[in-house]
Amino acid sequence: MSEIPRTEELFDLNRTIARPLLEKCIYPHEALPKIGNFIKEFAITLCGEYREIKEGVFAAEDAVIWEGATILGPAIIGHKAEIRPGAFIRENAVVGNGAVIGNSTELKNCIIFDGAQLPHYNYVGDSIIGHRAHLGAGAICSNLRLDKGDVKIKTAEVCLNTGLRKVGAFVGDLAEVGCGCVLCPGSVIGREASVFPLVCVRGFVPKGSTSYGKRN
C-alpha cells in the first residue's frame, strides 16, 4: 500500500531550525497552523548572530537581503540566506541557512529548509520545501481548492483529510520541480523525486521517481 509520507520520510530535520516544531508532527501539514507561534517563541532563543531588522523579522548577520525585497514578520531568515530584489515574504515564514528566495518569489506561512532554492517567480503558500530542493522558474505551490473545501492529501490508495482549507505542497529533500509546474493543494513530492516542466501535480510523486505528466 502507498502510504502518506510522514514528516521524517520527506525531510532531514537536522537541516532546519524548525526541527522543534516538525519533530512533533507525524505529517507535515500538522505544522502549518503552528508556524507563526513557533517563530515568535523561537525568536526569543536566537543568539547574537541574529538581529531584528524590523518588527518580528529576525535575520542572521550574514544573510544577504537585497534592496527591494519585502519581508513581513513574524519571520526568520537564516545564515547566508539570500533574499533577492522583488521577493515578498509575508507573515509566518522560516527561511533556512543558504536558501535562495529570488525575484518575484512570494512566501506565505511556510518553512524553507537549508539550501533550498526558489529563485524565480515562485509562489509558495502554506508549504514546506525540503533541504536543497529546487523550484524551477514559475513553479507554484497552489494552496486553495477551487471549491474552497478542506484539502486532502492522496496517494493511489490512501486519502487523508487535513481539515485545513489552505495547504500547499510538501517538497522533499533534494527534489527537483521543473519550470512552470503547478503543485495542486496537498501535493507531496518525495525525496529526490523530479517533476518535468509544465506538469500539473495532483497527489503524490514517490521518492526518487519522475513525474512526466500526461506521458505517465
N, C-alpha and C positions, 0 to 999 in steps of 0.2 A: 504494500500500500504506500502511496506517495503522501507522506505526512506534511503538514505545515511546518516549515523550518523554524526551529527555535532560535532564540537570540544568539546563543553561543555557537550555533551551527553556521550562522551568517557572518559573525563578526569576532575578531580578536579584541576582547575588551581591554587588553593592555594598551591598545592604540587610541584611547580616548580618555579625556579627563572625566567624561560622563560615565565611567565604569560604575561608580557607586549607585547610580540610578539604574543602569541597564542590567546589572547583575541580579537585580531583584525582579526582573521581568522575564517570564517564561517566553513570551512572544514580544517582538519589538514594538508592536503597536501599543502595548500597555504603557510604554514610556511617554507617549505623545502628550497626554493631558498633564504630565508632571514636569515637563521641561522647564517651564517658566519658574516654578518654585524651586526646582533644583538649582538653577543658575543663581537665584537670589541667595540661597543658603550656602552654596559652594563658594560664591564670590568672597564671602567673609574669610574663608580659609586661604585665599590666594596670597602668596608671599610677595615680597617687594619687587619681584621680576615683572609684576603686572601693575598697571595703573588705570585708574578710572578716567578715561578720556572724555566722557560726558556721562550724564546721569544714567547709571545702570549698565554702562558699557565698559567692560574690563578687557584691556588689550595688553599682551605681553610687550615688554620694552623693545624686543627685536621683531615684532610684527611690522609688516610694511602696509600702510594704509594710504592709498593714493588720494590726492585731491580729487574731489568729485564723487567719491564714494559716500553713501548714506548709511548710517548704522543707528538703529533704534534699540534701546535697552528694554528688557534685560538681555545681554549678550556677552559672550566670552570669545575673544579672538586669541588663538594660541601662538606659541613661539614660531617665528619665521613664517607665519601665515601671510599670504599676500591678498589684499583686498584692492582690486584694480578700479580704475575710473569707471563710474557709471554703475557700479554694483549697488544693490539695495538690499540691506539686511534688516528685515523687520524684527519685531519682538520675538524673544524666545529662541535664540539661535546659539549653538555651540559650534565654533569653527576650530578644527583641530590644528595641531602643530604642522607647519609646512603645507597646509591646504591652500588651494588657489580658488578664489572667488572672482570671476572675471567680469568683463564689460557686459552690462545689461543683464547680469545674473541676479535673480531675486531669491532670497531665502526667507522662509517664514516657519516658525515653530519646528525646528529640525536640529538634528545632530549630524555634523560633518566630521568624520573620523580623520585622524592624522594622514596627511599626504594625499587626500582626495583632491580631484581636480574637476572644477565646474567652471571652465574658462570662458565660455562664450554663449550669451543669450539663453541661459538655462533658467527655468522656474522650478524651484524645489520647495514645496509646501508640505508640512506635516509628514516629513520623510526622514529616513536615516540613510546616509551614504557611507559605505564602509571604507576601511583603510586602503588607500591607493586605488580606489575605484575612480573611474573616469566617465564623465558625460560628454559626448561629442557636442559640437555646436548645435544649438537649437533644440536639444533634447529636453523634455519637460517631464515633471512628475505631477500629473493631474491629481487633485486631492478631493474632488467633489463630484458625485454622481449626477447625471442629468436629472434624475428624478428626486434628488436631494435625500435619498434614503440612506440607511446605515451601510457602511462599506463592508463588504465581505472579502475575505482572503480565501482563494481557491487553488487547489491542485486538481489533478484529474479525478481524484476520488473523494476529496475532503472539502468541505465548505465551512469556514469559521466566520461567524458574525462578530465583528469587532465592537458593535454597539456605538460606534462613532460615526458622525456624519462626514467628518473630514479626516481622511487618511490618504497619504500619497503613496510613495513606493519605498521599499526596503532593498537597497542595492548592496550586495555582499562585498567583502574584501576582494580587491583585485579584479572586480568585474569591469567590463567594457560595454558602454552603451553608445551606439553609433549616432551620427548626426541626424537630427530631425526626428528622432524617435519620440513616441508618446507612451509613457508608462501610466496606464489607467489606474484609478484608485484601487489600492490594495495589492498592486503588483509586487512580486518578490523575485529578485534576480539573485541567484545563488552565487556563492564564492567562485571566482574565476570564470564565470559564465560570460557570454558575449551576446550582444543583440545587434543584428545588422542595421545599417542606416535605414531610416524611414519606416521602421517596423512599429506597429501599434501592439503593445504587450497587454494582454488581459490574463492575469493569473500568475503562473509560476514558471520560471526558467530554471531548471535544475543546475546544481553545482557542476561547473566545468563544461556545460553544454553550450550550444549556439542556437539562437532563435533567428530563423530566416523569414519569419512572417508567413505569407501565403505559400512559400515554397516548402514549408514543413510538411 
